[in-house]
Amino acid sequence: MDQKYIRNFSIIAHIDHGKSTLADRLLEATGTLSQREKTDQFLDKMELEKERGITIKAQSVRLKYKADDGHDYILNLIDTPGHVDFSYEVSRSLSACEGALLVVDASQGVEAQTLANVYLAIDQDLEVFPVLNKVDLPSAEPARVKEEIEEIIGLDASDAIEASAKEGIGVHEILEALVRKIPPPQGDPNGLLKALIFDSWYDSYQGVVILARVVDGKVSKGDKILLMSNRKSYEVTKVGVFSPHPFATPSLHAGEVGFIIASIKVVGDAKVGETITHFHRPAEKALPGFQVVKPMVFSGLYPIDPGDYDDLRDAMEKLQLNDSSFSFEPETSVALGFGFRCGFLGLLHMEIIQERLEREFDVGLITTAPTVVYHVHTTDGQMLRVDSATKLPEEQAIESIEEPFIRASIHLPHEFVGPLLALCEEKRGIQNEIRYLTADRVMVIYELPLNEVVLDFYDRLKSITRGYASLDYDFLDYRPSKLVRLNILINGETVDALSLIVHRDKAAQQGRELTSKMKEFIPRQQYEVAIQAALGNKVIARVNVKALRKDVTAKCYGGDITRKRKLLEKQKEGKKRMKQVGRVEIPQEAFLAILKVKEPKQ
Amino acid sequence: MTGLYLHIPFCLRKCPYCDFFSLAGHSDRISEYVKCLVAHMELFRSSQQDPEPFATVFFGGGTPSLLEPAEVEEILRCADHLWGLTEGVEISLEANPGTLNLAKLEGYWAAGVNRLSLGVQSFHPHFIETLGRLHTLADVENSLSWARQAGYRNIGIDLIFGLPGQTREDWRRDLERALAFGPEHLSLYGLTVEEGTDFACLQSQGKLILPGEEACADMYQDAHVFLRAHGYCHYEISNYARPGFQCRHNLIYWRRQPCLGFGAGAHSFLARSWGERWASPPDLGQYVHSLEQGVDPASQLEIFSRQKAMAETFYLGLRTSVGVCEADFVRLYGAKVREVFPGALERLADNLVFEEGCWRMTYESWLLYDFLIREFL
């Protein structure tokens, strides 16, 4: 098809602003998805995505649309992941498009996440046009939100489309606007092949499936292709498009979006942002913007049952097939035995991986507190990258430590600014800017140590702003910092898996908070349990979990025996989520107690 | 040794802490129910192989003292006729002091009842009221003296501790008052808030504040020290008796010996193979209806494997002061306790003793019984 009848676009929206529902409506309206096939939110494939309402992987789908001008158009909807952890993926998905719909909830207004992605889109010269969703809600304020879009983003919102994806309002107008406003692809159909990988995943039957946008030239079944960053070559076994079900086509031409299968074994070989060209007629230069994404957040994952170690490794290998940004390597803990140190893009990524391991692979896990990568300069002149408190050298061997800082943009209603500033100060933040976007929408920019953010920043932010804030961040740099290892001792023994790297000035307070939080999680046991926090050999906090005094069924006669036993069996089932450390049984949650120190008592 | 349990699921009023199956305000259905009990016994017996006479009979409830002596007699006559009762059979009846008089007690005695278990619960009027009991202190005193007068030489008193607002001193006074009557047997139950009871509801609303774990443990230990000093043996977690007056019926449960249960909500333990537990539905209508159709209302609750039988034998036995006799265990299962539970025994080393050929839990460890026996589940 002639490129002038192709439109490639994505939808930018904050979580819950209705992106997936709108995508479904577009699929329906163009007859791409029949009523019969309609499941809620077709584009969110994974169970977990459905549950959380967040897109984790990018998707793409080809819509055929006969526009009011009488021509048949191909509209390629490229869905983007919806979370700050995946901003690189978002940027690659966007660069496969010429335009984007900015979907804003007509009652909520613009959020920081939306803003970050809109700027990404504008930076890449995408034609962005606003759609106000949920205009059917009684709380909708389209006029105010339009004003906000103009003031905050600087985008003309005078002809913003008012829509309700749920009710099917405005869908036709959106389709027409896509055709009218978004420019067609401008690539050279006869040039040397350049195609951008914006997603890839592993399929157990076909190997790696690549989602790509062909920029110049064409790619056909049987072609020998070259991946330009890693110089690996493969033979294309299949190309095609999703509509929304996959079907094979002979080739993909300049301007088109589709899948490429080429006997690639691991997704790590077909990274997002990579450029595909022909092996025999390679393009001179790769497409811009390729980066290798590095894990930012690390934590230890250990099987609760040591017998599950091999299963856990297999499960992680399987996950890694689809997620090259997740890394793991074996790690041993005195307290927890054999496990893995895993790297994640961010906290959400960590939670998702954890949940998938437990849910899809049925492995009970202990997760240790998340940490970042510190640069440790030793007295003998080395620089160590330390991603776990246990790997921090002895204090006398350390010359200095540097920790990663981020720039966080937080977008919130003005009444929550006070509490937010207090939170950022508590988190050792450095204020950059407070910008009033409108009379009551504020953008606060802070430089923050990533370490503080991975601990409980999100949850605290959510609770102090009652969910009205949104957060986006970029990595800044490494800065020297006074950091120390905080050890936790249970009955006098250091439990390595509970150690943390904290700022010296906050160590005493964190030690107290952590020990008293742990006391809530550790149930009373046969003997008293002492929980201590220590810096080096110096104990800075101590609490005791008193010994269990009485736990006995008083009446146990004929009719009670079976029932009481079942009750005890059920309780014992709950105890399987505990890890025996010495004589003490520590529940799963206690290892993450540091994330919960500011929550109200249980 | 086989026991017979008869469940009498009628009460004048439902106590707010009790989760046993019982109906309040249906006393008019008792005579119909007794006929069903008899029919149930006959039905079961008609298909039973190798019947054994009963060494113990226990009327439990509910409130068995709502039965007329003639009804008790009818049931016992039926049991004797169908299975036989051994010489020296122990026949217990649970009685609510608020439902007794001398004539009734004499009638039960004449029918064959030789052991009374009185649901006193507390001697303190305030706590009697808290527990929603219908009886008065005078009822308790009268019942005990009538019982002696009627001829009972084996009387048990049930008390509850850990009541809302109760102190160690309150509890101590309850024990003293109980001893003043010279009971042969005492059952002392730490109050447990059972799911679905009025107490559970109050507790969830924050309206039932119980003494803490520490206070309850202290009360438990006070009772142990006090009653032993007065010549009672602490023969099971919640039970004390003068020598020779242990409740033989209840020992059957802890020794995992067979016991046939009849009545709505009653459980049976059958000794065939590694043991089976059966139960009749805790539903009066269903129970009556089933028997009218000539169908045994009981259904199988569980059937034991050797492993599960060994575990249950061991942990139920640990509820008693005698414990689990190694020789009996070997005779039953052809394996030594140490071979069957090596890990658990090691982990419970502080809590178990092996003496006089038996595995025993110390009485201090009984306080943690539920926590400790998880090792065997």
Interface residues (C-beta under 8 A of the other chain):
Chain A: Q526 L548 R549 K550 D551 V552 T553 A554 K555 C556 Y557 G558 G559 I561 T562 R565 L568 E569 Q571 K572 K575
Chain B: Y5 H7 F20 G60 Y189 G190 L191 T192 E213 E214 C216 A217 Y220 I237 S238 N250 Y253 W254 C259 G261 G265 A266 H267 S268 F269 R277 A279 L301 E302 E312 L316 R319 D350 W366 L367 L368 Y369 D370 F371 L372 I373 R374 L377
